[in-house]
Amino acid sequence: SGDWMQRIAARGGTKVENPNAELFAAVPADAGTVPVMSAPAIVQGRLTKASEVHSIRLRIDKPQDLAFEIETPQATMPRFNPVVRVLEPGGAEIVTNVQTKLNNNGLYMMKMIQPKMTVSLRNPGEFLIQIRDITTDCSGDDFSYRILVRPQIPHVGRVTVAEDALSITAGVTKSLNLTIEREEDFGAPLAFSIEGLPDGVSAVTAISNIEEKPLLFNGGKMERYTPKTQKTVLLVTATAETPAMTAPVNIRIVARPFVNGVVGSPIPVKDIPLIVLARSSS
């Protein structure tokens, strides 16, 4: 949407200096004149012929950290598998949305189409963007694409909560387990709270156990396609005097970024039902 960059910037507690993305149409690679764009911009097109390749040039005046977000609003995978490549002036590939990694079991290469990629371009100049389907025989009137090319904006990505509901006995503490995706090197503190807690119930944030995952033998350039993840825990406590409830209430988990001494706008994470149970008499 037109306010997409403002929306993700708000999830990082910042604002975008140039939020307006100009619209461009890519052209067939064999066209005489290839249009030139600068970020931020939206590139759109439609691959209606088999083996068709579209092109557009990206002008960089200074070093930039860019993100490419790719949409296929009509046909999508597995029918339409858009491959986006960025080539330097000499023709060498700099980055593509095809993530390649080595399978540790079979020791064969795996390739996956990703909807987003990031790259740091350090040399000013014009770079060629190519768009095609991963096959040479698939096309159609519904093979439309949109690519947002924008400066990277550090922000909070998806926050998932493992639990779908919470029942807690008076006098007991229970935990909610959260996983946070930190997009585009978002490194600011993140505060969590719960709205709608009944009287006698409170919540505090705690540090989760560190997950020590084994190193991948060859995970490829994971940083281009996946955000850094972090886990945390919300401890929810009902005092011994909290009355039992006959029906659950809806509570909302909320995140707030803390950037440059300012607490950002609330980011709704998840709504779940909560009920307080009476303490056992035994």
ROFI-950781 format. One record per atom (N, C-alpha, C, O, CB): residue in three letters; x negated, y negated, z. Coordinates in pm, whole numbers, plus 50000, padded with zeros to 5 digits. Each point is the difference from the previous one (the first is absolute). Last residue first. Glycine has a CB too. Example, Ala and Ser with C-alpha at 12.3 -4.5 7.8 and 13.67 -1.06 7.14 Angstrom:
REM ROFI-950781
SER487155022550708/SER499184988150006/SER500774989150073/SER499494988950017/SER499335017449768/ALA500895050950208/ALA500894988150000/ALA499104988050000/ALA498965000250066/ALA502935011550059/
This chain:
REM ROFI-950781
SER507885290654805/SER499305011850052/SER498584996350038/SER499245008650046/SER502205006649812/SER501814955349931/SER500165000950145/SER499235011450061/SER499875000750122/SER502344989349852/SER496794978649570/SER500515012950045/SER500055000350151/SER499104994850068/SER499975016549727/ARG501524943349919/ARG498975008750056/ARG500645012850050/ARG501125000250049/ARG497484979950016/ALA503574992049523/ALA499935000150146/ALA498895009450047/ALA499705009949933/ALA502764984950082/LEU497274979649504/LEU500695011150066/LEU499814999250150/LEU499034994450049/LEU500665019849749/VAL500214951149743/VAL499425002950131/VAL500855010750067/VAL501214998750012/VAL497864977750010/ILE500005008749432/ILE500945002950108/ILE499225003350126/ILE498985006749995/ILE502745001849841/LEU497804969049619/LEU499415003450130/LEU501115002750100/LEU501014993050004/LEU496944992949946/PRO501075009649466/PRO500885000450116/PRO499235004150126/PRO499125008649995/PRO502824996949855/ILE495894966549722/ILE500295013550046/ILE500984999450117/ILE500054989950070/ILE497665018149856/ASP499624961549643/ASP501085000450098/ASP500245014650039/ASP500105008749914/ASP500964970149991/LYS494374993749886/LYS500975010949995/LYS501054998150109/LYS499694995450110/LYS498575020249798/VAL498524949649927/VAL499355012749970/VAL501025011249987/VAL500045006949898/VAL497914985450223/PRO501704949849831/PRO500785011650044/PRO499345013049955/PRO499615001449884/PRO502504984850107/ILE495574966350113/ILE500145009549889/ILE500825011850051/ILE499495007850081/ILE498284985149814/PRO501424951450262/PRO500235014250029/PRO500185008249873/PRO500644995649905/PRO500414997850311/SER495814962349791/SER501435003450002/SER500185014950026/SER499145008049965/SER501354973149875/GLY494924998550342/GLY500794999249878/GLY501445003950019/GLY500435003850110/GLY497535001049766/VAL498224971650455/VAL500755012449986/VAL500934998749880/VAL500794990649992/VAL499095014050258/VAL495264969749849/VAL501444998649980/VAL500635013849985/VAL499505008549926/VAL500174968949964/GLY495505012250142/GLY500654994650120/GLY501494998449990/GLY500614994050088/GLY497314994749955/ASN499445030849599/ASN499544986350028/ASN500764993550115/ASN500384988449993/ASN499025009449768/VAL502935045050127/VAL498974994849911/VAL499694985550037/VAL500904991650009/VAL499845024049806/PHE502275031850301/PHE499424989050078/PHE498784995049924/PHE498955006550000/PHE501895003050223/PRO504105020549667/PRO498554997749984/PRO499564988050081/PRO500774990750023/PRO499315019349747/ARG504125025050321/ARG499664985949975/ARG498504998949983/ARG499255003950089/ARG502754988050043/ALA502515047149880/ALA498574996850000/ALA499834985149973/ALA500804993949930/ALA498605029549991/VAL504755012550279/VAL499604988149925/VAL498504998250012/VAL499435002450107/VAL502824986749932/ILE502345046550048/ILE498564998450018/ILE499524989149905/ILE500335000249881/ILE499385024350189/ARG505344985850156/ARG499214996849880/ARG498544998150039/ARG499684992050088/ARG502334997249802/ILE502955037250294/ILE498854991550030/ILE499184998149872/ILE500065008349909/ILE499874999950333/ASN505375008749934/ASN499034998649892/ASN498884990650045/ASN500274988950047/ASN501545015149779/VAL501255030250490/VAL499974986449945/VAL498934999649892/VAL499075008149999/VAL501734981650221/PRO502445053050011/PRO498734993549967/PRO500204985649952/PRO501074996249954/PRO497995026249987/ALA504185002450425/ALA499814999849854/ALA498684992849970/ALA499594991350077/ALA502955008749881/THR498815007250486/THR500955009449942/THR499865000849848/THR500475009449937/THR501104985950252/MET494644993350218/MET500854994449897/MET500925010749943/MET499615011749990/MET498634971349955/ALA499005006450555/ALA500175008849884/ALA501004993849903/ALA500914992750040/ALA498555027650101/PRO497524948550188/PRO501225008449996/PRO500055008549873/PRO499524996049894/PRO501704986750241/THR494395000050149/THR500734997549876/THR501235008949992/THR499905012250014/THR497954981249871/GLU498645005550462/GLU501334994350027/GLU500794997449873/GLU501144995350007/GLU497934994450198/ALA496395026749799/ALA500825010150068/ALA501424995150024/ALA500925008150016/ALA497015000750093/THR499434971349471/THR499815000450145/THR500935010450062/THR500995004249940/THR498324971550061/ALA498605025749500/ALA501274997150067/ALA499775001150150/ALA499545010450048/ALA501834998249754/THR495274983749734/THR500225004350138/THR501394995850047/THR500414988649981/THR497125009850066/VAL498945009049493/VAL501324995150043/VAL500325006050136/VAL499995012250016/VAL500804985349742/LEU494754992749893/LEU500475007450118/LEU501284993550051/LEU500014988350037/LEU497635018650024/LEU499614995749447/LEU500834991750087/LEU500515008750114/LEU500685010049978/LEU500004974849829/VAL494805018649841/VAL501105006250074/VAL500754989150076/VAL499384990950057/VAL499365031049964/THR497734985149511/THR500214994250131/THR501235006450062/THR500725007549933/THR498204970649997/LYS497235025049615/LYS501115005350080/LYS500084992650133/LYS498984996050057/LYS500775026649832/GLN498374968649568/GLN499724999250143/GLN501215005150075/GLN501134998049956/GLN497304982350012/THR499095015449491/THR501095003150092/THR499534999650144/THR498835002250030/THR502245011949794/LYS497674964149649/LYS499495005850123/LYS501185002250095/LYS500914991750007/LYS496814996949964/PRO503275012649498/PRO499654990950109/PRO499345007450116/PRO500075012350009/PRO501834973049925/THR497905027749524/THR500695002750125/THR499584990350108/THR498834996350008/THR501335027849929/TYR498104975049605/TYR501375004649983/TYR500785001650131/TYR501234999849998/TYR497985011549799/ARG496054975350140/ARG500704993049892/ARG501505002850000/ARG500784992149948/ARG497125008949918/GLU498935020450432/GLU500304986350042/GLU500744992149893/GLU500644990050030/GLU497355010650114/MET500285044549790/MET501274999450071/MET500414985750033/MET501194996850001/MET498325025750093/LYS497245002449566/LYS500054986250051/LYS501344997650068/LYS500854992749948/LYS497584999449870/GLY499645058150172/GLY500104989549900/GLY500044986350066/GLY499654998650117/GLY501565017149730/GLY498205027350374/GLY501354994449995/GLY500164989549894/GLY501084994349985/GLY499135010550253/ASN496535037249905/ASN499984989149904/ASN501424994949984/ASN500765005049917/ASN497235004749961/PHE500915017450486/PHE498775002449925/PHE499834989649891/PHE498914994849978/PHE501275029850069/LEU502474963650402/LEU500235006549872/LEU498685001749927/LEU499154991150001/LEU503174999249986/LEU498255008250557/LEU499674992149882/LEU500295007949873/LEU499715012049991/LEU498534975750141/PRO504525020250332/PRO498745003749933/PRO499794991649875/PRO500954996549930/PRO499265026950159/LYS502504957650338/LYS500215008049880/LYS498665003749938/LYS499084991950000/LYS503144996949961/GLU499714994150521/GLU498725001949933/GLU500205009549882/GLU499905012250013/GLU498834983850204/GLU504394969450102/GLU500035011749913/GLU498675001049927/GLU499664991249922/GLU502865007150049/ILE498984978850522/ILE499304998349872/ILE500085013049922/ILE499695010750052/ILE498754972150047/ASN505315000150265/ASN498805008149987/ASN499384997849862/ASN500724998449901/ASN500215018850259/SER501944942150020/SER500205013949966/SER498675007550001/SER498944993949998/SER503075000049865/ILE499734961350422/ILE499085004849896/ILE500235014849979/ILE500105007850094/ILE498194974549966/ALA505634982150104/ALA498865007750050/ALA499145004449883/ALA500454999849885/ALA500885008150316/THR503014955049954/THR499195006349897/THR498825007050065/THR499414994850094/THR501284988049737/VAL504375008550388/VAL498664994249987/VAL499265007849892/VAL500315011649972/VAL499654981150273/ALA505484998949978/ALA499065006549907/ALA498684992550000/ALA499984987750008/ALA501935020449849/SER503175001550451/SER498964991049950/SER499055007849910/SER500025012349997/SER500154973350211/VAL504985015350084/VAL499115006849906/VAL499014989949943/VAL500404989249957/VAL501405027849985/GLY501764970950359/GLY499285010750069/GLY499055007849911/GLY499275008650048/GLY502664993050100/ASP502134973849619/ASP499434996250131/ASP499365012150066/ASP500565011050001/ASP501174970950025/PRO498515021449445/PRO500964997650109/PRO499274996250129/PRO498795001950013/PRO502815014449882/LEU496604973149595/LEU499885009750110/LEU501034996950109/LEU500194988350035/LEU497345014849915/GLY501504973249613/GLY501255006850031/GLY499905010350109/GLY500915008250016/GLY499724987949755/GLU495024991949942/GLU501144991550026/GLU501235008550032/GLU500185010949945/GLU498874971349903/ILE495315023650177/ILE501275006549970/ILE501124990650041/ILE500064995450114/ILE498955027849919/SER495424972249798/SER500994998750107/SER501265007249957/SER500135004149884/SER498914973650191/PHE495275012249783/PHE501255007349983/PHE500914997550121/PHE499524998850113/PHE499315018849747/ALA496564959249854/ALA500745002250124/ALA501325007049969/ALA500644997349899/ALA498314982250206/LEU495845013449669/LEU501415002149970/LEU500725003550130/LEU499635009650068/LEU499854998149694/PRO495484968050033/PRO500785007650099/PRO501485000549962/PRO500514991049933/PRO497865002450246/ALA498135001749419/ALA500454992250115/ALA500735009050100/ALA500495010749964/ALA499704968849892/GLY497805030449691/GLY499305003850122/GLY500454992850124/GLY499375001450105/GLY498745003649753/PHE502725010349582/PHE500644992750109/PHE499395004750132/PHE500095011750035/PHE502064985749832/ASP496795016149653/ASP499094995950108/ASP500664990950103/ASP499354991050054/ASP498795011149784/GLU504445018949811/GLU499084990049946/GLU499164993450110/GLU499874987850009/GLU501765008049805/GLU502245031350394/GLU499784997949858/GLU498974989049974/GLU500004989650066/GLU502365018049891/ARG499135028950438/ARG499414986649990/ARG499574997949855/ARG499005005549955/ARG500204994950288/GLU504485032550040/GLU499154998949882/GLU499524985549990/GLU500814990749992/GLU500435028149888/ILE500585014350548/ILE499974987049933/ILE499075000849879/ILE498905005350009/ILE501564982850209/THR502635044850145/THR498864999849908/THR500094987249918/THR501034997249938/THR498875028350052/LEU502254995050516/LEU500034991549882/LEU498735001749918/LEU498915001950055/LEU502534981850068/ASN501855039750299/ASN498735000749929/ASN500094992849866/ASN500835003349915/ASN498665018550199/LEU502894978550408/LEU500324999149858/LEU498694998849925/LEU499174991550034/LEU503104997550009/SER499105031350482/SER499204992649903/SER500655000149862/SER500685009649962/SER497264996250167/LYS503654996350435/LYS499825007449877/LYS499284991349898/LYS499934987850014/LYS502155025750032/THR499144990850528/THR499424992549888/THR499855009349880/THR499535011350014/THR499254973150145/VAL504615013850319/VAL499065007049912/VAL499504990349892/VAL500684990549964/VAL500495031650078/GLY502394970150294/GLY498785002950074/GLY498915006549917/GLY498975003950055/GLY502434998450143/ALA503415003749619/ALA499674989550097/ALA498795004350082/ALA499945011250050/ALA502484981549960/THR498075027749504/THR500615001750132/THR499554988950092/THR498854995749995/THR501235029149974/ILE500534977649472/ILE499064998550111/ILE500755001350131/ILE501094994450016/ILE497414990749845/SER501595019849554/SER500785002250123/SER499015000450115/SER498995006949993/SER502855005949885/LEU498214970849574/LEU499305000950128/LEU501015001850112/LEU500874991750021/LEU497254993849891/ALA500965019249499/ALA500894996850111/ALA499205001650129/ALA498945006350001/ALA503145001149871/ASP495814999349714/ASP501244994549944/ASP501014996350107/ASP500994993349970/ASP498625020349827/GLU494584991250167/GLU501275004050062/GLU501184993249931/GLU499914988549956/GLU498905014950263/ALA496644987849647/ALA500225014449989/ALA501385004150050/ALA500605009349948/ALA496954994150079/VAL500964950149734/VAL500235004850137/VAL500385014749990/VAL500925003649928/VAL499834973450154/THR496464984249586/THR500935011250017/THR500075004050147/THR499014999450073/THR500495008749693/VAL499044949249880/VAL499875004650138/VAL501045010950020/VAL501204997649985/VAL497954979750100/ARG498244996649466/ARG501075008150059/ARG499645003650144/ARG498875003850029/ARG501735005449743/GLY496684951050087/GLY500755008049904/GLY501115007650070/GLY500704994650086/GLY497275007449771/VAL499284950350245/VAL500475012550058/VAL500815007349894/VAL500964994649945/VAL499094995650291/HIS496034975649611/HIS501315000350062/HIS500295013750059/HIS499315009849973/HIS501484972749867/PRO495654983349829/PRO500005009150115/PRO501354999550073/PRO500494989250035/PRO497015007749990/ILE501464993249461/ILE500604993150114/ILE500005009650118/ILE500845008950004/ILE500624976549846/GLN496165006549616/GLN500305008750113/GLN500474991650118/GLN499474989250026/GLN498825027649895/PRO502584965849579/PRO498945000750101/PRO500395009650112/PRO501185001050034/PRO498124975349911/ARG502945034549588/ARG500004989350100/ARG498775000750087/ARG499345010550007/ARG503154989649993/VAL500755021849574/VAL498574998050026/VAL499894987950092/VAL500354988949961/VAL498925021349813/LEU504805026150061/LEU499674987750071/LEU498514999950028/LEU499505008950069/LEU502814989750035/ILE500945027649523/ILE498785000450081/ILE499794986350062/ILE499844990049930/ILE499135027949921/ARG504975015949881/ARG499674986850053/ARG498775001650089/ARG499935009350081/ARG502514982849911/TYR500455037749586/TYR499124998650116/TYR499894985350040/TYR500224991049919/TYR498485029450010/SER504325019949744/SER499664986250033/SER499144999650126/SER500115008950085/SER502024982949808/PHE500165043649788/PHE498635000250053/PHE499534985650025/PHE499004995549946/PHE500505026249930/ASP504764993349917/ASP500044998050145/ASP498605000950063/ASP499905000350123/ASP502425009249878/ASP498454997349532/ASP500494986550028/ASP500084997250149/ASP500034988450042/ASP501265012549746/GLY495065034650037/GLY501444998350000/GLY500394985750029/GLY499194992150049/GLY501075031350023/SER495545020149908/SER500334985849991/SER501524998950004/SER500705010250006/SER497194984249859/CYS497665044850110/CYS501224995450069/CYS500164985049986/CYS499044992450011/CYS500765026650151/ASP496415009249684/ASP501205003149921/ASP501294995350065/ASP501085002849947/ASP497715016549964/THR496544979750259/THR499914993849867/THR501265002249918/THR500064995949884/THR497485007350123/THR501544991650561/THR500035009449887/THR499834992349869/THR499964987749999/THR501545028050131/ILE498654960950276/ILE498905009450020/ILE499965010549889/ILE498975006349978/ILE501204990150270/ASP501604953349660/ASP500485011950072/ASP498845009950011/ASP499094999849918/ASP503304996849998/ARG496574950450069/ARG500475010749912/ARG500625010950087/ARG499924999750122/ARG498294995149704/ILE499014953250178/ILE501125007550056/ILE500455010449898/ILE500224996749884/ILE500524983450258/GLN494794983449991/GLN500685008949906/GLN501085007950073/GLN499815004250114/GLN498104997649745/ILE498754950950191/ILE500915009350066/ILE500705008049892/ILE500574994349907/ILE499764990250292/LEU494834984949836/LEU501095005549920/LEU500825009850085/LEU499455009150061/LEU499184988149728/PHE498284956550329/PHE500075014550012/PHE501235004849925/PHE501034993349996/PHE497785006450228/GLU497734954049817/GLU501265005749956/GLU499925015250001/GLU499095006049944/GLU501364973749915/GLY496764984250473/GLY500085004149860/GLY501385005049967/GLY500934998350079/GLY496665007449923/PRO498884988550463/PRO500984992949919/PRO499965004849855/PRO498965004449951/PRO500834975750200/ASN498825050450276/ASN499424992349890/ASN501104992849923/ASN500935006549952/ASN497155009750031/ARG502825013250392/ARG499024990450049/ARG499444991049890/ARG499464989350029/ARG499975026950148/LEU505005016649987/LEU499314995549879/LEU499094988550038/LEU500464989650047/LEU501485017749803/SER500785035450408/SER499294987450018/SER499244996949871/SER499115007649960/SER500684996150292/VAL504915027049868/VAL498664999349944/VAL499424986350032/VAL500734990250011/VAL499865026249803/THR503985021750260/THR499314987650033/THR498595000549944/THR499425010749983/THR501974986550227/MET503885027249701/MET498545001350011/MET499434986350034/MET500594989849965/MET499355029649870/LYS505095012150113/LYS499284988050041/LYS498515003150002/LYS499585011150033/LYS502394980850104/PRO501365040949752/PRO500744987949964/PRO499274987150036/PRO500474989149966/PRO501595024050065/GLN495895037249811/GLN500354992350118/GLN500724987149959/GLN499684994349895/GLN498345015450229/ILE500645043549683/ILE500404986549964/ILE500434992850128/ILE500825005250076/ILE499915002149690/MET495665034550198/MET501344995850039/MET500244985749957/MET499124991550014/MET500855024350181/LYS496455031249766/LYS500294986449958/LYS501474996950028/LYS500885008149972/LYS497334993049849/MET497405035850314/MET501434996950003/MET500194985549959/MET499244991350042/MET501185025850140/MET495545024249763/MET500374986050010/MET501514998649994/MET500665006349918/MET497164987049977/TYR499515050150314/TYR500374994349870/TYR500474985650021/TYR500404996350111/TYR500245026749799/LEU498055013150421/LEU498904992349943/LEU500314995549857/LEU499135000149913/LEU499265012650232/GLY504395012050193/GLY499675005549869/GLY498844993149933/GLY499535004549895/GLY502825001650084/ASN498864980150465/ASN500185014549996/ASN499555005949867/ASN499175009149997/ASN502754988550162/ASN498054954949938/ASN498995006950080/ASN500145015249997/ASN499045007150030/ASN500884973050115/ASN501214980249484/ASN500705009350087/ASN498985008650074/ASN499175006749938/ASN502844993649907/LEU497264948849958/LEU499635014149988/LEU500795008350098/LEU500034997150119/LEU497684996449806/LYS503754958649816/LYS499285005350115/LYS499765014949980/LYS500645006349916/LYS500384976250236/THR501104967949606/THR499325012749979/THR499305004350127/THR499264992250060/THR500445002649696/GLN504454969350045/GLN499095003650109/GLN499445014049975/GLN500765009449973/GLN500514976050190/VAL500914974549526/VAL499875014650007/VAL498955003350106/VAL498804998449977/VAL501865004449776/ASN500434952450102/ASN500935005050101/ASN500055015250004/ASN500845005850068/ASN500504973549901/THR494244989449907/THR501225005449940/THR500915004750111/THR499565002750111/THR499215004249679/VAL496314961650094/VAL500955006250093/VAL501205004949920/VAL500324994649894/VAL498924990550298/ILE496735000649589/ILE499694995650136/ILE500895007050101/ILE499535004850103/ILE499754972949809/GLU498745033849561/GLU501144999750092/GLU499544995950140/GLU499045005450054/GLU502125012449811/ALA496484967049658/ALA499965010250106/ALA501184998350094/ALA500414988850032/ALA497085012049952/GLY501384969549639/GLY500845011549970/GLY500005010950105/GLY500765009649989/GLY498824985349779/GLY498364958850212/GLY499245009849921/GLY500785012549966/GLY499535008249922/GLY498464983150184/PRO503844973150175/PRO499804995449862/PRO499235009949913/PRO500225000349879/PRO499824976750210/GLU502625045750307/GLU499124988349997/GLU499774995949855/GLU500345007549909/GLU498544999650307/LEU505625018549968/LEU498715001949936/LEU499204987050006/LEU500554989149984/LEU500425028549865/VAL503515010950382/VAL499364986849990/VAL498585002349950/VAL499235007450060/VAL502204982750129/ARG503585039249798/ARG498544999450007/ARG499544985549989/ARG500574992149925/ARG499245031149973/VAL504815011550191/VAL499544986149989/VAL498495000050022/VAL499505005050101/VAL502734985749981/VAL502115045349798/VAL498584998850032/VAL499594985649975/VAL500164994849889/VAL499385029750052/PRO505435003450147/PRO499224988849947/PRO498565000150050/PRO499755001150120/PRO502364985749867/ASN501995048249923/ASN498874999550092/ASN499054989049954/ASN499085002649922/ASN501145022350131/PHE505044997149866/PHE499134988649967/PHE498944998950108/PHE500304997350116/PHE501584990549764/ARG500935049750158/ARG500104996749857/ARG498994989249960/ARG499225001849907/ARG503225004450099/PRO498395013150452/PRO498905005149917/PRO500104996649852/PRO499105003649924/PRO500725014550238/MET500774944650096/MET499405013350004/MET501075010550031/MET500894997350081/MET496904992749994/THR504344968649707/THR498885000750092/THR499465014250001/THR500445008549922/THR500514972750220/ALA502714979849593/ALA499405013450006/ALA498804999750094/ALA499274990150008/ALA501505015049756/GLN501224953450300/GLN500955009249935/GLN499465014250007/GLN500135006550104/GLN500664975149741/PRO496764980950343/PRO501394998150045/PRO501015009349936/PRO501125001250049/PRO498294975649989/THR495345021950105/THR500665005249881/THR501504999750029/THR500535009750054/THR497475005249879/GLU497224959350279/GLU501385004850008/GLU500435005649865/GLU499614995049895/GLU500904988050284/ILE494745001250130/ILE500575004849875/ILE501415005450024/ILE500225008250089/ILE497474997349824/GLU498024960650290/GLU501175007750041/GLU500835003249877/GLU500344991049923/GLU499684998150306/PHE494754993149927/PHE500865002949887/PHE501145008850051/PHE499765011150049/PHE498314987149783/ALA498024964950389/ALA500855011850014/ALA500875001149875/ALA500494989949949/ALA499525008250305/LEU494934975949888/LEU501315000849938/LEU500715013050034/LEU499385010250028/LEU499794975449788/ASP496614977250306/ASP500475013150043/ASP501455001149955/ASP500864992550048/ASP497555008350153/GLN497394966949594/GLN501345002050053/GLN500205014550044/GLN499525009349936/GLN501324972349918/PRO495364976549947/PRO500215013350059/PRO501375001050067/PRO500424991050073/PRO497115011149962/LYS502394963549577/LYS499165001550119/LYS500225013950057/LYS500995006549965/LYS499114968650083/ASP502055012549553/ASP499114988450006/ASP499045000550117/ASP498984993150001/ASP502804993849889/ILE501215048749778/ILE499554997850136/ILE499014988549999/ILE498965000749933/ILE501395023750129/ARG503754999549601/ARG498894990650016/ARG499724997850149/ARG500904997050079/ARG499694991749702/LEU501745051249890/LEU500054993650131/LEU498784991150015/LEU498875004849996/LEU502415014750103/ARG501825004549470/ARG498724996250060/ARG500234992550130/ARG500954992250014/ARG498005006649758/ILE503825042049941/ILE500054986050039/ILE498684996950067/ILE499385008850059/ILE503154991249969/SER500315043549680/SER498824993050051/SER500364985750041/SER500934994049947/SER497595020149907/HIS503555040750012/HIS500204985750010/HIS498784993450065/HIS499305006350080/HIS503204997149934/VAL498715044549695/VAL499204993850106/VAL500264985049996/VAL499884993749895/VAL498345024550092/GLU504105032349817/GLU499894985449998/GLU499204995050121/GLU500175004950112/GLU502024993649766/SER499275047749980/SER498584996049998/SER499814984950001/SER498884995249979/SER500635025749898/ALA505334991649990/ALA499045009750054/ALA498584994849980/ALA499684994349895/ALA501925024950059/LYS502444945850090/LYS499395008849900/LYS499025009450068/LYS499314996150094/LYS500964986449728/THR502154982750408/THR501045006349919/THR499455009649895/THR500765006749931/THR500624973250106/LEU497574991450440/LEU499265008949910/LEU501015008349921/LEU500505010150049/LEU497514990950109/ARG501994948650103/ARG500775012349978/ARG499255008349896/ARG499704995249891/ARG502524993350166/GLY496934966550328/GLY500025005449865/GLY500805012849995/GLY500595004250099/GLY497194985549857/GLN499784966750382/GLN501085009349972/GLN499945004749856/GLN499414993349915/GLN502014995750259/VAL495844983650267/VAL499895005049863/VAL501135009949978/VAL500235008950082/VAL497234987949914/ILE501394960250359/ILE500725012549979/ILE499905003649853/ILE500354992049913/ILE501255003350280/ALA495164973650172/ALA500805001249879/ALA500715013449999/ALA499575009650064/ALA498854975349811/PRO497894978450424/PRO500975010949997/PRO500854999649874/PRO500324989349949/PRO499725010550300/ALA495734997449622/ALA500795004450116/ALA500394987850085/ALA499214990650014/ALA499615031949987/SER500424977149454/SER499254998750125/SER500925004550114/SER501224998849990/SER497354982049919/MET501055028349511/MET500714995950120/MET499024998150114/MET498845004149992/MET503225008149932/VAL498514994149493/VAL499104998850114/VAL500794994750119/VAL500774990549987/VAL497235005549862/PRO503115032649646/PRO500204988850093/PRO499045000750119/PRO499515010750036/PRO502894988449895/VAL496715018949563/VAL500355005550131/VAL500164988450097/VAL499074992150015/VAL499695029749938/THR501404986049480/THR499714990950111/THR500505006250130/THR501175003650011/THR498984976449837/GLY500195045649751/GLY498914990949967/GLY499584991350116/GLY498814997750019/GLY501995002449749/ALA501175050150295/ALA500504986749963/ALA498834990549977/ALA498945001550061/ALA503185002550072/ASP497825043250020/ASP499524996349866/ASP500554986649953/ASP499824996349884/ASP500025027950064/ALA501374995550477/ALA498544998149999/ALA499474995749865/ALA498964993549992/ALA500895023450186/PRO505154970049990/PRO499285012049953/PRO498514997149984/PRO499604989149960/PRO502485018749923/VAL500204961450473/VAL500225002549858/VAL499315013149962/VAL499115004550071/VAL501044970649880/ALA502124998050522/ALA498865006549936/ALA500355003249855/ALA501185000949965/ALA498055008850257/ALA502834950350089/ALA500335012349928/ALA498725005549938/ALA499324993049925/ALA503054999150027/PHE498874973950502/PHE499305002349873/PHE500515013049939/PHE500455009050071/PHE497504978450010/LEU503144972450341/LEU500395012249930/LEU499295000949865/LEU499984990349924/LEU502265009350192/GLU496394976550386/GLU500444997549864/GLU500265013349930/GLU499335009950026/GLU499374968449966/ALA501535008950543/ALA499335008649903/ALA500594997449862/ALA501205001649979/ALA498355016050198/ASN500094955450325/ASN500735001649874/ASN499185008049900/ASN498914995949960/ASN502284982450082/PRO497465006550415/PRO500895011650000/PRO500685002949866/PRO500645010449986/PRO499744984850252/ASN495264980650003/ASN500594999349866/ASN500945011849982/ASN499605010349946/ASN498364977749962/GLU500125005750519/GLU499794986649946/GLU500684998349865/GLU500584989549973/GLU497245009450149/VAL503735033250295/VAL499335000749871/VAL499884986049943/VAL500984992649993/VAL499915030749965/LYS499304994250581/LYS500784994849888/LYS499165000949874/LYS498775000450006/LYS502534984050146/THR498865045150350/THR499394989249922/THR500984995149895/THR501155004549993/THR496565005150046/GLY502605029950272/GLY499944987950079/GLY499364988349928/GLY499494990850064/GLY500415023550133/GLY501245031049641/GLY498644998350049/GLY499824987450081/GLY498884996750041/GLY500345015949763/ARG504874999449988/ARG499685012150076/ARG498554999950048/ARG499605008650079/ARG502115003949789/ALA499844953049850/ALA500654998650131/ALA499735012150088/ALA499934998750122/ALA501854987149773/ALA496775015549660/ALA499154991050078/ALA500594997950139/ALA499264999250098/ALA499994989449691/ILE503225036049898/ILE498925008050057/ILE499034991350079/ILE499405004750096/ILE500825011649714/ARG503414961749982/ARG500505010050094/ARG498875008350060/ARG499995002450121/ARG502154998649749/GLN497004966949789/GLN500314993550127/GLN500435010250105/GLN499684998750118/GLN500984980549758/MET498605036549689/MET498734996650066/MET500244992650131/MET499255002150096/MET499664996749680/TRP504915013049958/TRP499305011850053/TRP498724996150074/TRP499755005250109/TRP501205008349703/ASP502874961549956/ASP499414996250129/ASP499165011350061/ASP499725000050119/ASP502224984849918/GLY500385019749540/GLY499244987649992/GLY499324995950129/GLY499004992949998/GLY502565000349829/SER499305059050078/SER500844988150000/SER499124987550000/SER498795000850023/SER503055011750099/
